[in-house]
Amino acid sequence: MVPQAKNVQPLAGDGEVLPFSEDAFMEVVVSPLNQSGGIALSGNGDLFFANFEKEGVIGKLALDLNHTEEVFIDLTEWVSPVGEFSSRAEGLRVDNQGRLLVADAGTGKLLRISPTAHKLEILADSYDGYRFGSVKDLAVAPNGDLFVSSPYSGTIYRIRPDIGYVGILNDDLVRVQGLAISPDGKQLVAAEPEASRVVVYDIPDDFILVDSWTLVDFSPSGVEPRGVAFDEKGRLFLALGQLNQVRAFDLELGVELVRYEIGSAAESIAYRNGSLFIGGDEKITRIRLWE
């Protein structure tokens, strides 16, 4: 378990020292959103975010070109409701072909959308004959495997789209939300807010069930980790919900590095090229760690 210590700020390998909260440059890049959901970044600098203007609409902002935000796709025009539930985008990721992956919490579907938004595929929506419950977040492994969290069912699904495989990763019952793959692709890190902890799954090569182990335990403080992200140095960043805070950890040294007070809820988090992007409270905030 990683101990907590505020603003220790050691180096991580040969990487840059993270700035203290008071020294970090923060700015709001998108506001207002209809409802905070997932965020994702593409390799060419596009920021995708849910739910823009209304539930089910995914927005897009070209960060490097200083464009204004625009509608990328309205899922409600593509995906049929399931009973009384219509599309509500939660987890977002961009794969290595520039396609947007979406955990649709409203309809319980894992979606894949082409870079031009002219094609939408349903990659998975059921397991063993039963429809998914509400899916929350997703992560993409280097080999293309997808991991999708379903906190209400206590399940993490493992999906290999190229062979049509849909299975379950966890042998234990965990109600995790945010997911991230470690930089080496060997571990899945998952935030479990109800239990006030972050757990890890060592990803097996075979399609077998595995148990988690606790990485960071915030109990009995009641802190609820919700979003998780890694930088290229392997440092872990946790978005801590209504605590309005992001904390950074060096897992190799086993210490907490720094805490960032962002002044609003921190529900989802993503990292790209020296910047953190945090979604919550109808806005997305960028923290520039370095240029």
ChimeraX attribute file (.defattr): number of C-alpha atoms within 10 A of each C-alpha:
attribute: neighborCount
match mode: 1-to-1
recipient: residues
	/A:1	14
	/A:2	18
	/A:3	13
	/A:4	17
	/A:5	13
	/A:6	13
	/A:7	18
	/A:8	15
	/A:9	20
	/A:10	16
	/A:11	13
	/A:12	18
	/A:13	12
	/A:14	7
	/A:15	12
	/A:16	14
	/A:17	14
	/A:18	22
	/A:19	18
	/A:20	18
	/A:21	19
	/A:22	10
	/A:23	11
	/A:24	16
	/A:25	14
	/A:26	19
	/A:27	13
	/A:28	14
	/A:29	18
	/A:30	20
	/A:31	13
	/A:32	14
	/A:33	21
	/A:34	17
	/A:35	22
	/A:36	25
	/A:37	29
	/A:38	29
	/A:39	29
	/A:40	24
	/A:41	24
	/A:42	19
	/A:43	13
	/A:44	10
	/A:45	15
	/A:46	17
	/A:47	23
	/A:48	25
	/A:49	31
	/A:50	27
	/A:51	24
	/A:52	28
	/A:53	16
	/A:54	13
	/A:55	22
	/A:56	27
	/A:57	22
	/A:58	26
	/A:59	21
	/A:60	23
	/A:61	21
	/A:62	17
	/A:63	15
	/A:64	10
	/A:65	9
	/A:66	9
	/A:67	10
	/A:68	11
	/A:69	18
	/A:70	14
	/A:71	14
	/A:72	17
	/A:73	19
	/A:74	20
	/A:75	20
	/A:76	14
	/A:77	10
	/A:78	13
	/A:79	18
	/A:80	12
	/A:81	12
	/A:82	11
	/A:83	7
	/A:84	7
	/A:85	12
	/A:86	19
	/A:87	25
	/A:88	26
	/A:89	34
	/A:90	27
	/A:91	29
	/A:92	29
	/A:93	24
	/A:94	23
	/A:95	19
	/A:96	12
	/A:97	10
	/A:98	17
	/A:99	19
	/A:100	22
	/A:101	25
	/A:102	31
	/A:103	30
	/A:104	25
	/A:105	23
	/A:106	21
	/A:107	24
	/A:108	24
	/A:109	25
	/A:110	27
	/A:111	21
	/A:112	22
	/A:113	18
	/A:114	14
	/A:115	14
	/A:116	11
	/A:117	13
	/A:118	8
	/A:119	11
	/A:120	17
	/A:121	14
	/A:122	13
	/A:123	19
	/A:124	21
	/A:125	19
	/A:126	16
	/A:127	13
	/A:128	8
	/A:129	7
	/A:130	8
	/A:131	13
	/A:132	20
	/A:133	20
	/A:134	20
	/A:135	29
	/A:136	29
	/A:137	31
	/A:138	27
	/A:139	26
	/A:140	21
	/A:141	19
	/A:142	15
	/A:143	8
	/A:144	14
	/A:145	14
	/A:146	20
	/A:147	23
	/A:148	27
	/A:149	28
	/A:150	23
	/A:151	22
	/A:152	14
	/A:153	15
	/A:154	17
	/A:155	22
	/A:156	28
	/A:157	21
	/A:158	20
	/A:159	23
	/A:160	16
	/A:161	13
	/A:162	9
	/A:163	7
	/A:164	9
	/A:165	14
	/A:166	20
	/A:167	17
	/A:168	17
	/A:169	23
	/A:170	19
	/A:171	14
	/A:172	13
	/A:173	13
	/A:174	23
	/A:175	19
	/A:176	29
	/A:177	28
	/A:178	29
	/A:179	29
	/A:180	24
	/A:181	24
	/A:182	21
	/A:183	16
	/A:184	10
	/A:185	14
	/A:186	15
	/A:187	16
	/A:188	20
	/A:189	26
	/A:190	31
	/A:191	29
	/A:192	22
	/A:193	22
	/A:194	17
	/A:195	18
	/A:196	20
	/A:197	23
	/A:198	28
	/A:199	21
	/A:200	20
	/A:201	19
	/A:202	16
	/A:203	20
	/A:204	12
	/A:205	7
	/A:206	6
	/A:207	14
	/A:208	12
	/A:209	13
	/A:210	15
	/A:211	15
	/A:212	20
	/A:213	13
	/A:214	14
	/A:215	18
	/A:216	21
	/A:217	20
	/A:218	17
	/A:219	12
	/A:220	9
	/A:221	8
	/A:222	14
	/A:223	18
	/A:224	23
	/A:225	33
	/A:226	26
	/A:227	30
	/A:228	27
	/A:229	25
	/A:230	22
	/A:231	17
	/A:232	14
	/A:233	13
	/A:234	18
	/A:235	19
	/A:236	20
	/A:237	24
	/A:238	27
	/A:239	29
	/A:240	24
	/A:241	22
	/A:242	17
	/A:243	18
	/A:244	17
	/A:245	21
	/A:246	25
	/A:247	21
	/A:248	23
	/A:249	26
	/A:250	21
	/A:251	18
	/A:252	11
	/A:253	13
	/A:254	14
	/A:255	20
	/A:256	24
	/A:257	27
	/A:258	22
	/A:259	23
	/A:260	20
	/A:261	17
	/A:262	18
	/A:263	12
	/A:264	19
	/A:265	23
	/A:266	29
	/A:267	30
	/A:268	31
	/A:269	28
	/A:270	26
	/A:271	20
	/A:272	18
	/A:273	13
	/A:274	14
	/A:275	17
	/A:276	20
	/A:277	24
	/A:278	29
	/A:279	29
	/A:280	22
	/A:281	20
	/A:282	17
	/A:283	21
	/A:284	26
	/A:285	21
	/A:286	21
	/A:287	19
	/A:288	19
	/A:289	19
	/A:290	13
	/A:291	6
